Amino acid sequence: MADFTLLIRERVLLEGTERGTDYNLTIPDIENYDNRIVTIPSGSETTIFEYSNNPGSGTFNSGSFKYGRISNYSSTVPINLKV
């Protein structure tokens, strides 16, 4: 097992003054890590992960899921996220 360390750093320069904050979080006892890039067709509804006791691609045991993040790296295509 390992510790997962998260750092979110926000910075902005306004009128010559830098502003921002750092947020640190450590989540202990991580057993698995998944990182994927998924291209989802525009205008569609796509399941990108789910909770289940049955093993499968993109499937997590709900009791083992500790942290998740979804990022849209496109600067031109918005997303509609349904949780």
PLY file of the C-alpha trace (Angstrom):
ply
format ascii 1.0
element vertex 83
property float x
property float y
property float z
element edge 82
property int vertex1
property int vertex2
end_header
0.00 0.00 0.00
1.03 3.58 -0.54
0.03 7.13 0.28
-1.51 9.27 -2.46
-0.50 12.92 -2.20
-2.58 15.54 -3.98
-1.45 19.12 -4.57
-3.76 21.66 -6.20
-2.01 24.96 -6.90
-3.95 28.02 -8.06
-2.15 31.16 -9.17
-3.28 34.38 -10.82
-1.46 37.68 -11.39
-3.82 40.63 -10.89
-2.57 44.19 -11.30
1.00 43.08 -10.59
0.14 41.09 -7.45
0.27 37.30 -7.45
-2.62 35.68 -5.68
-3.53 32.06 -5.14
-3.49 29.15 -2.77
-2.13 25.63 -2.37
-4.30 22.74 -1.24
-2.58 19.56 -0.02
-4.26 16.27 0.77
-2.74 12.87 1.62
-4.87 9.75 1.30
-3.28 6.73 3.01
-3.44 3.03 2.13
-3.93 3.24 -1.66
-3.96 -0.22 -3.25
-4.76 0.61 -6.91
-4.34 3.56 -9.24
-6.04 4.13 -12.61
-5.25 6.88 -15.09
-6.87 7.06 -18.54
-7.50 9.41 -21.41
-10.94 8.85 -22.92
-12.25 10.56 -26.04
-16.03 10.82 -25.82
-18.09 11.61 -28.93
-19.73 15.03 -28.88
-23.37 15.05 -27.80
-23.25 11.56 -26.34
-23.76 10.13 -22.87
-20.95 7.73 -21.99
-20.29 5.84 -18.76
-16.63 6.38 -17.89
-16.62 4.41 -14.64
-19.02 2.61 -12.36
-19.22 0.85 -9.00
-19.77 -2.89 -8.96
-18.60 -6.02 -7.18
-18.05 -7.64 -10.61
-14.61 -6.99 -12.12
-14.42 -5.11 -15.39
-12.85 -2.23 -17.26
-13.54 1.08 -15.53
-15.30 -0.71 -12.66
-14.47 -0.07 -9.02
-15.59 -1.66 -5.79
-17.48 1.16 -4.04
-15.77 0.45 -0.71
-12.31 0.78 -2.25
-12.81 4.05 -4.16
-11.05 6.89 -2.30
-10.46 9.69 -4.80
-11.54 10.51 -8.35
-10.93 13.38 -10.72
-12.30 14.09 -14.17
-10.56 16.75 -16.27
-11.56 18.31 -19.57
-8.35 19.47 -21.27
-10.13 20.99 -24.25
-10.23 24.78 -24.37
-12.95 24.76 -27.04
-15.28 21.81 -26.30
-17.35 22.00 -23.09
-18.60 18.94 -21.22
-21.86 18.18 -19.48
-21.08 15.97 -16.51
-23.74 13.72 -15.03
-22.89 12.18 -11.66
0 1
1 2
2 3
3 4
4 5
5 6
6 7
7 8
8 9
9 10
10 11
11 12
12 13
13 14
14 15
15 16
16 17
17 18
18 19
19 20
20 21
21 22
22 23
23 24
24 25
25 26
26 27
27 28
28 29
29 30
30 31
31 32
32 33
33 34
34 35
35 36
36 37
37 38
38 39
39 40
40 41
41 42
42 43
43 44
44 45
45 46
46 47
47 48
48 49
49 50
50 51
51 52
52 53
53 54
54 55
55 56
56 57
57 58
58 59
59 60
60 61
61 62
62 63
63 64
64 65
65 66
66 67
67 68
68 69
69 70
70 71
71 72
72 73
73 74
74 75
75 76
76 77
77 78
78 79
79 80
80 81
81 82
